[in-house]
Amino acid sequence: MLYRDRVDRPGEPYNCGDRILVQGNGTRVSFEEDGVEDMICPPGKS
């Protein structure tokens, strides 16, 4: 289970290849520079 800002975010998969997060409502959000996403999907890895 992943949490961000202490909020449970089920159903929001990370797309490491395209460096996006698909939110529960279907909105696609680009990874933030130097954000938590880099711990989940290290740059240069897909």
C-alpha positions as CSV (number, residue, x, y, z in Angstrom):
1,M,0.0,0.0,0.0
2,L,1.3,3.4,-0.9
3,Y,0.6,6.6,1.0
4,R,1.3,10.2,-0.1
5,D,0.8,13.0,2.4
6,R,-0.5,10.3,4.8
7,V,-3.5,9.7,2.5
8,D,-4.2,6.1,1.3
9,R,-4.3,6.2,-2.5
10,P,-5.5,2.9,-3.8
11,G,-5.9,2.3,-7.5
12,E,-3.4,4.9,-8.5
13,P,-0.7,3.0,-10.5
14,Y,2.6,4.5,-11.3
15,N,3.7,4.1,-14.9
16,C,7.5,4.1,-14.6
17,G,8.1,3.9,-18.4
18,D,6.1,7.0,-19.2
19,R,6.9,8.7,-15.8
20,I,3.3,9.3,-15.0
21,L,0.8,8.6,-12.2
22,V,-2.7,7.6,-13.2
23,Q,-5.0,9.0,-10.5
24,G,-8.2,7.1,-9.4
25,N,-10.3,9.4,-11.6
26,G,-8.2,8.6,-14.7
27,T,-6.3,11.9,-14.7
28,R,-2.7,11.4,-15.8
29,V,-0.1,13.4,-13.9
30,S,3.6,13.7,-14.7
31,F,6.1,12.8,-12.0
32,E,7.5,15.7,-10.0
33,E,11.2,16.4,-10.3
34,D,13.0,14.9,-7.3
35,G,9.6,13.7,-5.9
36,V,8.7,10.5,-4.1
37,E,8.2,8.9,-7.5
38,D,12.0,8.7,-7.9
39,M,12.1,6.3,-5.0
40,I,9.5,4.1,-6.6
41,C,10.7,4.4,-10.2
42,P,14.3,5.5,-10.3
43,P,15.2,7.7,-13.3
44,G,16.7,5.7,-16.1
45,K,14.8,2.5,-15.1
46,S,11.6,1.3,-16.7
